[in-house]
Amino acid sequence: MKLGIVIPCYNEEEGLSETTARLEVLLEEMIENGEIEKGSFVCYVDDGSKDGTWSLIESFKARSSLFRGIKLSRNFGHQNALLAGLMQMKDQADALVSMDADLQDDIEVVREFVKKYKEGYEVVYGVREDRSKDTFFKRTTAELFYKFQDFMGIESVSNHADYRLLSRRALDALAQFKEVNLFLRGIIPLLGFRSCSVYYVRAERFAGETKYPLKKMILFALDGIASFSIMPLRLITMVGFLLFMFSLLAIIWIVIEKFFFDSTVQGWASTMISIYFIGGIQIMSLGIIGEYVGRNFQEGKARPRYIIDKEI
């Protein structure tokens, strides 16, 4: 089989040379052992980096035929950069592996991916065996996120990022998804092909800084939920119904007190609390609805998800 590895890059100058050296050794060994065919390659996708990432990619290509490069015209975001690489390379290999450039994903797992592919699996997920190296906050929020996704009815693979193998059939199916708001971790399970998971221990980042700080992680999670579930809209309906029923009961109670007990409950605090509570629910509901309206607005414009500047 001919294998391609697609790696999105954004300001990865510090660690890209080490990533390249390790991948070069890996691919050469796999070719020599007959695990993959000659012509297998690594394709870096430069997502509008502001450092010397693209210059490094050009130097890798000049040195070895194992490496290729795609330069996007600007920063389109990790998911779009990854999709660009997958779509541009899908007809040039039997299967593509996607991974990050920071060496946190164990590259030796690629061998297991290839074995599973030869056993007939079209999609192979790289899944973290444990999160013991994460901080307590990150580990807890990640677990809550996956549980919340399940609650929302979103099909996903827990502790799986974007380290996976996709066969050409799976890539052709992926090409049929045209949405602008990309959440590949949710789209891939929808493909429906035979799949399995390979477990590995995720290492520390080799160099540079994470490209997913807390703010981006929250936005990424919101994208995933809003792109794949209408459950938040249903929750708004349920909350509105419960508040309506509560208000009816309150009205009935006030009428009973007035006409049967000749007394009414006076209180500024309770009035203000109810106003702020219902007002907060309304504003939150408008915000959730706005998220969906905004996404429909983006999808309706059908702007390109990425634009390629150069390809080598």
ABEGO torsion letter per residue (X at the ends): XBBBBBBBBBGAAAAAAAAAAAAAAAAAAAAAAGABBBGBBBBBBBBGBABAAAAAAAAAAAABAABBBBBBABBAEAAAAAAAAAAAAAAABABBBBBBAAGABBAAAAAAAAAAAAAGBABBBBBBABAAABBAAAAAAAAAAAAAAAAAGBBBBBGBBABBBBBAAAAAAAAABABABBBAAAAAAAAGBBBBBBBBBBBBBABEBBABBAAAAAAAAAAAAAAABAAAAAAAAAAAAAAAAAAAAAAAAAAAAAAAAGBBBBEAAAAAAAAAAAAAAAAAAAAAAAAAAAAAAAAAAGBBABBBABBX
